[in-house]
């Protein structure tokens, strides 16, 4: 399990904004420190060296994740996002 970064903000649209250490693939699953699935990567924005990752939460109590570390599994890097 690799540390993705820290949750900085919850947007008005209920997305999580994570300050990441690296850029994961879109669609990769994001987990908390207890290995509970939080959601999936929706978009990657900002500079390449320290990007921001937009996460779509899939759990109801995501407000408790503010300023906590989130993680990505290494094999989830290869998961592709569905096409429309």
N, C-alpha and C positions, 0 to 999 in steps of 0.2 A: 504494500500500500504506500502510495507516495503523497506527500503533503502538497495540496493544491495551493492553499493560501488561507487568508482570513476574511470572513464575511464582514464587509464594511457598512453596508446599507441595505435596507429593504425599500424597493421603489414603490411608487404609487400603484403600479400594476401588479404588485405582489411578487416581483422578481427579486432574487438575491444578487447583490453585486459583490464579487469576490476579488480581492487584490491577489493575483496569482504570481507564483514563482516561475511558472512556465505556461505555455499555451497547450492545453489538451485538445483532443479532437471534439468537434461538435457532436453532441449526442452521447458523450461519455457520462456514466453515472457518477454522482458525487455522494460521498458518505461523510458521516460525522465520526467522532473519535470512538464511538461505540459500535461502529460498522452498521449503522442504520442508514438505509438509502434515503437521502434528502431529496434528490431530484436529478435533473440531467442538464448538461451544458447546452445552452441555447445559442449563445453568441460570444465572440471574443472581440474586445474593443481595446483601443489604446495602443501604447508603444509595444514593440516586439520584446524589448528587454524585460519589462514588468507589466504584462497585460492585465486588463480587467476582464473577468469572466462573468457573464450573465447566466444565472442558474434558474431554471423553472422548478419551483419546489413541488414535491409530490406528497408532502406530509402536511397535516393541519397545523401543528404547533411549530412553525418555523421561526417565529419571532424570538424564541429562546436561543437561536443560533447566532444572534448578533454578536460580533467580535469574537467568535470562536473559530478554531481551525477546522478546515474541511479537507477531505482526502479523495483521491481517485485511485482505483485499482489499475495496475499496469496492463492487464489484458483488456480493460475497457477502453484503452486508447484506440484500439482498432475498430471499435464499433462505429458504424457509419450512421449518419442521420438519414431518415427516410425522405425520399423525394415526394413532392406534391403531385 
